[in-house]
Amino acid sequence: MTTGAGVGDNQGVGTPVEDTFAEAIATSPRRARTRERLLDAALTLFAEVGVDATSIEAICERAGFTRGAFYSNFSDRSALIDALAAREQGRAISELRDAIEASPWNDVPEGTDDVGAVASVATQLLDALTIDRRWALVNGEMRLMALRDRSLAPAHEARENLLLDAIADEIRRLTACLGRRLAIPDRTFVRLLWAGFQADLEAADRSLGTDHPTTAVELATSWIPEVVTRLTVPAEPSP
C-alpha cells in the first residue's frame, strides 16, 4: 500500500526528547556507565520509597558511588530527575518508532475503517513498548508533586510537552502509514490517547493480586482502535 509520508522519512532525525537523552549520555563510556547506575538506583528508590523521601546519599549508596561521583554527573537532584525523565521518555519514543518501522503495513488496506485491522496494528505497537512499573509510579508521583508545589509545575509541564510532541510526530507517521489523517488537532488526539493509557496503566496495576489481573496493553487495545478509526479520516491521495 502507499504509505504517504513513509515510515523512513524521519530516520536519523531525533525528537527533542531523544536529543536530550542523547546529550545526557554523550560522554566517556565510563562516565556513561556511572550515570546509568545512578539513574537506575534513583529510579528504583523513587519507586520504592518516593521521590521526596529519597536523598542523594541514598542514591549514591544504592549505586555504589560517592557523592563526588553524583555531583560530577548531576548538578543537583533536579538535574538527575530531568535526566531520568529524558532517558525513560527517549526509550519509549525509540521503541514506538522501531515498532512503526517493523509493522507490516502492506497487510492493512489503505484508508481502512476496519477496527479489527487497526486493533492488530495497535496491539503490535503496544506490545513493543517496555512498560516499567517503577517509572509509572515515579511519573505519577511527579505529576502529583507538580500539582501540590507550583514551583515544580513548569519543569514537569516542559517534560510532558516534549513527550507529547514526540508522540504526536510518531502518530502522524502512523496514520500516514494507514492511509489516514487526524480529524482533530494532533496534540488533542495525543492527549486523549495519553490520558487513556495512563488510566489503563493504573487500572492494570490495581488488578495485580486480584482474581482477574489484566495488563495495560489488554485494556488499551479494547478502545484505542475505535478511537483511531473515529477520529481519523482517509487521507487525500497524493497529486
C-alpha positions, 0 to 999 in steps of 0.5 A: 500500500502507499504509505504517504509520508513513509515510515523512513522519512524521519530516520536519523532525525531525533525528537527533542526528547531523544536529543536530550537523552542523547546529550545526557549520555554523550560522554566517556563510556565510563562516565556513561556507565556511572550515570546509568547506575545512578539513574537506575538506583534513583529510579528504583528508590523513587519507586520504592520509597518516593521521590521526596523521601529519597536523598542523594546519599541514598542514591549514591549508596544504592549505586555504589558511588560517592557523592563526588561521583553524583555531583560530577554527573548531576548538578543537583537532584533536579538535574538527575530527575530531568535526566531520568525523565529524558532517558525513560521518555527517549526509550519509549519514543525509540521503541514506538518508532522501531515498532512503526518501522517493523509493522507490516503495513502492506497487510492493512488496506489503505484508508481502512475503517476496519477496527479489527485491522487497526486493533492488530496494528495497535496491539503490535505497537503496544506490545513493543513498548517496555512498560516499567512499573517503577517509572509509572509510579515515579511519573505519577508521583511527579505529576502529583508533586507538580500539582501540590508545589507550583514551583515544580509545575513548569519543569514537569509541564516542559517534560510532558510537552516534549513527550507529547510532541514526540508522540504526536510526530510518531502518530502522524507517521502512523496514520500516514502509514494507514492511509489516514489523517487526524480529524482533530488537532494532533496534540488533542488526539495525543492527549486523549490517547495519553490520558487513556493509557495512563488510566489503563496503566493504573487500572492494570496495576490495581488488578495485580493480586486480584482474581482477574489481573489484566495488563495495560496493553489488554485494556488499551487495545479494547478502545484505542482502535475505535478511537483511531478509526473515529477520529481519523479520516482517509487521507487525500491521495497524493497529486 
